């Protein structure tokens, strides 16, 4: 069976916007897409891209493990992109207790790798990337 990607992205978006300090930087600019797929992105922003997940055989509504690419973007400077990345990373990585958002319950969320900050010359933007492993259960809405 297919992994329900949209509710998972929506739940991550909600969690990120609830982290102290994030909305002050990005307002509501947490895009569940690659930046190239956003028509007119505004900065700073965060993008979410679901890389993979496996459905549990013993319990089909469990995604274990899943991998999400979270990217922080800034046109201002390296400090702003690092600040945004650190807020998001700290807010998600330390979340090892069960929390729910919509039809998704996160059982574990942890950062396993990060890259950057990187200057993307063709877009004149700073980028910081993080790979997140998660365990979540989804429930029909």
C-alpha positions as CSV (number, residue, x, y, z in Angstrom):
1,X,0.0,0.0,0.0
2,X,1.0,3.6,-0.6
3,X,2.4,5.8,2.1
4,X,0.1,8.8,2.7
5,X,2.6,11.6,2.0
6,X,0.3,14.6,2.0
7,X,-0.9,14.2,5.6
8,X,2.6,13.6,6.8
9,X,3.9,16.8,5.1
10,X,1.0,18.8,6.4
11,X,1.7,17.5,10.0
12,X,5.4,18.4,9.7
13,X,4.5,21.8,8.4
14,X,2.2,22.4,11.4
15,X,4.9,21.2,13.8
16,X,7.5,23.5,12.2
17,X,5.3,26.5,12.3
18,X,4.6,25.8,16.0
19,X,8.3,25.9,17.0
20,X,9.2,29.1,18.9
21,X,10.8,31.7,16.6
22,X,10.1,30.0,13.3
23,X,7.0,31.9,12.3
24,X,8.7,35.2,13.2
25,X,11.2,34.4,10.5
26,X,9.1,32.7,7.8
27,X,5.5,33.7,8.6
28,X,3.7,30.8,6.9
29,X,6.3,30.1,4.3
30,X,6.9,26.4,4.9
31,X,6.4,24.8,1.5
32,X,5.6,21.1,1.2
33,X,7.6,21.0,-2.1
34,X,11.0,21.5,-3.7
35,X,11.7,25.2,-4.0
36,X,11.8,24.9,-7.8
37,X,8.1,23.8,-7.7
38,X,7.0,26.9,-5.7
39,X,5.7,29.4,-8.2
40,X,7.0,32.6,-6.5
41,X,8.8,31.7,-3.3
42,X,9.3,34.4,-0.6
43,X,12.3,34.3,1.7
44,X,13.3,33.2,4.2
45,X,11.4,29.9,3.9
46,X,11.5,26.2,4.6
47,X,10.8,23.4,2.1
48,X,9.8,19.9,2.9
49,X,10.3,16.9,0.5
50,X,9.3,13.4,1.4
51,X,12.1,11.0,0.2
52,X,10.9,7.6,1.3
53,X,9.0,5.6,3.8
54,X,8.0,2.0,4.4
55,X,4.6,0.8,5.5
56,X,4.6,-1.5,8.5
57,X,3.5,-5.0,7.6
58,X,2.3,-5.8,11.1
59,X,0.4,-2.5,11.4
60,X,-0.4,-1.0,7.9
61,X,-0.9,2.6,9.3
62,X,2.7,2.8,10.7
63,X,5.4,4.4,8.6
64,X,8.6,3.1,9.9
65,X,11.1,4.5,9.0
66,X,10.3,7.5,6.9
67,X,12.9,10.1,5.6
68,X,12.2,13.7,5.0
69,X,14.4,16.4,3.5
70,X,14.0,19.7,5.2
71,X,15.7,22.8,3.6
72,X,16.1,26.2,5.0
73,X,16.5,29.1,2.6
74,X,17.6,32.8,2.9
75,X,18.4,35.6,0.6
76,X,19.8,37.8,3.5
77,X,22.9,36.0,4.7
78,X,24.4,32.8,6.1
79,X,23.5,33.8,9.7
80,X,19.8,33.9,8.9
81,X,19.8,30.5,7.2
82,X,21.8,29.0,10.1
83,X,19.4,30.5,12.6
84,X,16.4,29.1,10.8
85,X,18.0,25.7,10.4
86,X,18.9,25.6,14.1
87,X,15.4,26.5,15.2
88,X,13.8,23.8,13.0
89,X,16.4,21.2,13.9
90,X,16.1,21.7,17.6
91,X,12.4,21.8,17.5
92,X,12.1,18.6,15.6
93,X,15.1,16.5,16.6
94,X,14.4,16.6,20.3
95,X,10.8,15.4,19.7
96,X,10.9,11.8,20.9
97,X,7.5,11.7,22.6
98,X,4.3,11.0,20.9
99,X,2.6,14.1,19.5
100,X,-0.3,14.4,17.1
101,X,-1.2,16.8,14.3
102,X,-4.3,16.2,12.2
103,X,-4.5,12.5,11.2
104,X,-0.8,11.9,12.0
105,X,0.8,10.8,15.2
106,X,4.6,11.1,15.4
107,X,6.4,8.5,17.5
108,X,9.9,9.7,16.8
109,X,11.5,12.5,14.8
110,X,15.3,12.8,14.6
111,X,17.9,14.5,12.4
112,X,20.4,12.1,11.0
113,X,22.4,14.3,8.7
114,X,22.8,17.9,7.6
115,X,24.7,19.8,4.8
116,X,25.6,23.5,4.5
117,X,25.3,26.3,4.7
118,X,25.7,26.5,1.0
119,X,25.6,29.5,-1.3
120,X,23.5,28.7,-4.4
121,X,24.9,31.2,-6.9
122,X,22.4,30.7,-9.7
123,X,19.5,31.6,-7.3
124,X,21.5,34.1,-5.1
125,X,20.3,32.3,-2.0
126,X,21.7,30.5,1.1
127,X,20.7,26.9,1.7
128,X,20.9,24.5,4.7
129,X,19.7,20.9,4.3
130,X,18.7,18.4,6.9
131,X,17.6,14.7,6.6
132,X,15.0,13.7,9.1
133,X,14.1,10.1,10.0
134,X,10.7,9.7,11.5
135,X,8.3,7.1,12.8
136,X,4.6,8.0,12.5
137,X,1.2,6.4,12.4
138,X,-1.6,7.8,10.1
139,X,-5.3,7.5,10.8
140,X,-8.2,7.9,8.4
141,X,-9.8,11.3,8.7
